Amino acid sequence: AFAEASVPGLLLTLAIHAVVLSLKVVRWNIVLGAVEDKPERPPWLTFDALFLGYFGNYALPAKLGEVGRSILYSRGSGVPFPSVFATIVFERFIDALVLVAGFYAVVFLVGLPVPMPAWVDLSLQVAAAITLLGLAGLYLFWKHLPERPLETPPERTGAVGGLIGRIAGLATGFRAGLAILEKPLIGMHALAWTVLIWSVEAVSVWVCLQSFGVDIHWSAPVLQMVVTSFAIATPSAPGGLGIHQWATVLVLAPYGVSQASAAAS
């Protein structure tokens, strides 16, 4: 499949994917703007941290690149690590919300040229439920946790008191990173950029499939993008290796795509 692939098409796929990552930098700046009223950081810090974080996801297992991204940005900006990590958690739930909503919009408004496998529908329903519960959990966490950690009771001094204080400090820092929840205009702005990000990503998947000679209905790239994004959402091998290819083969099989072309794309 690679021997017969279009080199210009693959280069265009890489270029579009670079645009997607750059758009994610813009969105992350928007989300971080809710945490930092007057950000004082190196101009390229967000770009460097996000790109190196994604590189970490491809090179390390269990999506440790997201932790690395948080550490890089925290050290360069002075924003506490838990606050930075909270912005990434928020982004992930917004990504999931847009993916599920976009897919069902295609299904109900346009329709699919092939029957959707039952496991896909069930999986996305579960993903939608987890996404809504996750967003509700973040909101309740932000709503009910005090802005400042409570003082440790005198009877809990020593190692136990120190551990409790440490956990309370981490929770408070994480809550501070969810400041976007009290700024709906910034949240809607981030949501709009998320829609743009995944729209461009769908184009990159379509171009990639075309590069391998797979000329199918445009709904296939959308379906493949959504399913594989959820498939590799949980901690897995570096870059979702194996899981991503397996899910792609299963999703594209009803469209008549060969296993070789599906796995290669």
C-alpha positions in Angstrom: 0.0 0.0 0.0 2.8 2.4 0.8 4.6 1.5 -2.5 1.5 2.6 -4.4 0.7 5.7 -2.3 0.8 9.2 -3.6 3.8 11.0 -2.1 2.4 14.5 -2.7 -0.8 13.4 -1.0 1.1 12.1 2.0 3.1 15.4 2.2 -0.2 17.3 2.1 -1.6 15.2 4.9 1.4 16.0 7.0 1.0 19.7 6.3 -2.7 19.7 7.2 -1.9 17.8 10.4 0.6 20.5 11.3 -2.1 23.0 10.8 -4.3 21.1 13.1 -1.7 21.1 15.8 -1.1 24.8 15.3 -4.9 25.4 15.7 -4.7 23.5 19.0 -2.0 25.9 20.2 -4.5 28.8 19.5 -7.2 27.0 21.4 -4.9 26.2 24.4 -3.9 29.8 24.6 -7.6 30.7 24.8 -8.2 28.2 27.6 -5.1 29.3 29.4 -6.2 32.9 29.1 -9.1 32.1 31.5 -6.5 31.0 34.1 -4.0 33.8 33.5 -5.5 37.2 33.4 -2.2 38.8 32.3 0.0 36.0 31.1 3.7 36.6 31.3 5.4 33.9 29.5 7.8 33.4 26.5 5.9 34.0 23.3 6.6 30.4 21.9 6.1 28.6 25.2 2.6 27.3 24.4 3.7 26.2 20.9 6.8 24.4 22.2 5.0 22.7 25.1 2.1 21.4 23.0 4.2 20.1 20.1 6.7 18.4 22.5 3.8 17.0 24.5 2.3 15.4 21.4 5.7 14.1 20.4 5.8 12.6 23.9 2.5 10.9 23.3 3.9 9.3 20.1 7.1 8.2 21.8 6.0 7.3 25.3 3.2 4.9 26.6 0.1 5.9 28.6 -0.1 9.4 27.0 2.7 10.7 29.3 3.2 13.5 26.8 0.3 15.3 28.3 2.0 15.3 31.7 5.2 16.5 30.0 3.3 19.3 28.3 2.0 20.4 31.6 5.4 20.3 33.2 7.0 22.2 30.4 4.4 25.0 30.4 4.3 25.2 34.2 8.1 25.6 34.5 8.2 28.2 31.7 5.2 30.3 32.9 5.2 29.8 36.7 1.5 28.6 36.6 1.1 25.6 39.0 1.2 22.2 37.4 -2.3 21.2 38.6 -3.8 24.3 37.0 -2.1 23.6 33.6 -3.1 20.0 33.7 -6.7 20.9 34.4 -6.8 22.9 31.2 -5.7 19.8 29.2 -8.4 17.7 30.9 -11.0 20.3 30.0 -9.8 20.3 26.4 -10.1 16.5 26.2 -13.7 16.6 27.3 -14.6 19.4 24.9 -12.9 17.3 22.1 -15.0 14.3 23.0 -18.2 16.4 23.1 -17.5 17.9 19.6 -16.6 14.5 18.2 -19.8 12.8 19.4 -22.0 15.7 18.4 -20.4 16.0 15.0 -20.8 12.4 14.2 -24.4 12.1 15.1 -25.1 15.3 13.2 -23.7 13.6 10.1 -25.7 10.4 10.8 -29.1 12.1 11.3 -28.7 15.1 8.9 -26.9 13.4 6.0 -26.9 9.7 6.6 -24.3 7.0 6.0 -24.0 5.2 2.7 -23.4 1.9 4.5 -25.0 0.5 7.7 -23.3 1.6 10.8 -22.0 -1.4 12.9 -24.0 -1.9 16.1 -20.7 -1.8 18.2 -19.9 1.7 16.8 -23.3 3.1 17.8 -23.1 1.5 21.3 -19.5 2.6 21.8 -20.3 6.2 20.9 -23.3 6.2 23.2 -21.1 5.1 26.1 -18.5 7.7 25.1 -21.2 10.4 25.1 -22.4 9.4 28.5 -18.9 9.4 29.9 -18.3 12.8 28.3 -21.4 14.4 29.8 -20.7 12.9 33.2 -17.1 14.1 33.0 -18.1 17.6 32.2 -20.7 17.6 35.0 -18.0 16.3 37.4 -15.6 19.0 36.4 -18.3 21.6 37.0 -19.3 20.2 40.4 -15.6 20.0 41.4 -15.1 23.6 40.4 -18.4 24.8 42.0 -18.1 23.2 45.4 -14.4 23.0 46.1 -13.1 26.1 48.1 -10.8 28.5 46.2 -8.2 28.1 49.0 -7.3 24.8 50.7 -8.7 24.3 54.2 -6.3 24.4 57.1 -5.2 21.1 58.4 -6.7 20.3 61.8 -4.2 20.5 64.7 -4.7 16.8 65.5 -3.6 15.9 62.1 -0.1 17.2 62.0 3.0 15.4 60.9 3.2 13.1 57.9 -0.6 12.6 57.7 -1.3 16.4 58.0 1.4 17.1 55.4 -0.2 14.5 53.0 -3.6 16.0 53.5 -2.3 19.5 52.9 -0.5 18.4 49.8 -3.6 16.8 48.3 -5.7 19.9 49.2 -3.2 22.1 47.5 -3.2 19.9 44.3 -7.0 20.0 44.3 -7.1 23.7 44.7 -4.6 24.2 41.9 -6.6 21.9 39.7 -9.8 23.9 40.5 -8.0 27.1 39.5 -7.3 25.6 36.1 -11.0 25.2 35.5 -11.5 29.0 35.6 -12.9 28.8 32.1 -16.2 27.4 33.6 -17.0 30.8 35.1 -16.2 32.6 31.8 -18.8 31.3 29.3 -17.7 33.6 26.5 -14.2 32.2 26.6 -15.6 28.7 26.8 -17.7 29.3 23.7 -14.7 30.7 21.9 -12.7 27.5 22.8 -15.7 25.4 21.6 -15.8 27.1 18.2 -12.0 26.5 17.7 -12.6 22.9 18.7 -15.2 22.5 15.9 -12.7 24.0 13.5 -9.9 21.8 14.7 -11.8 18.6 14.1 -13.2 19.8 10.8 -9.7 20.3 9.5 -8.6 17.0 11.0 -11.4 15.2 9.0 -10.0 16.8 5.9 -6.5 15.5 6.7 -7.9 11.9 7.1 -9.8 12.2 3.8 -6.6 13.4 2.0 -4.7 10.5 3.6 -7.2 8.0 2.4 -7.1 9.5 -1.1 -3.3 9.2 -1.0 -3.7 5.4 -0.7 -6.1 5.3 -3.5 -9.2 4.9 -1.3 -11.9 7.0 -2.9 -15.0 6.6 -0.7 -17.8 8.7 0.7 -16.7 11.6 2.9 -18.5 10.1 5.9 -15.9 7.4 6.1 -13.1 9.8 7.2 -15.4 11.3 9.8 -16.4 7.9 11.2 -12.7 6.8 11.2 -11.6 10.0 12.9 -14.2 9.7 15.7 -13.8 6.0 16.4 -10.0 6.0 16.5 -9.9 9.2 18.6 -11.9 7.4 21.3 -10.1 4.1 20.8 -6.7 5.7 21.7 -8.2 8.1 24.4 -7.3 5.7 27.2 -3.7 5.0 28.1 -2.2 2.7 25.6 1.0 2.0 23.6 3.0 5.0 22.2 0.9 6.8 19.6 -1.9 4.3 20.1 0.1 1.9 18.0 -1.9 -1.2 17.2 -5.2 0.1 18.6 -5.4 2.9 16.1 -4.7 0.6 13.1 -7.1 -2.1 14.4 -10.0 0.4 14.8 -9.3 1.9 11.4 -9.5 -1.5 9.7 -12.8 -2.3 11.4 -14.4 1.0 10.6 -13.4 1.1 7.0 -14.2 -2.5 6.2 -17.9 -1.8 5.5 -16.8 0.7 2.9 -14.9 -2.0 1.1 -11.4 -0.7 2.0 -8.8 -3.4 2.1 -7.0 -4.1 5.4 -3.7 -3.2 3.9 -4.8 0.3 2.8 -6.8 0.9 6.0 -3.8 -0.1 8.2 -1.4 2.0 6.2 -3.6 5.1 6.3 
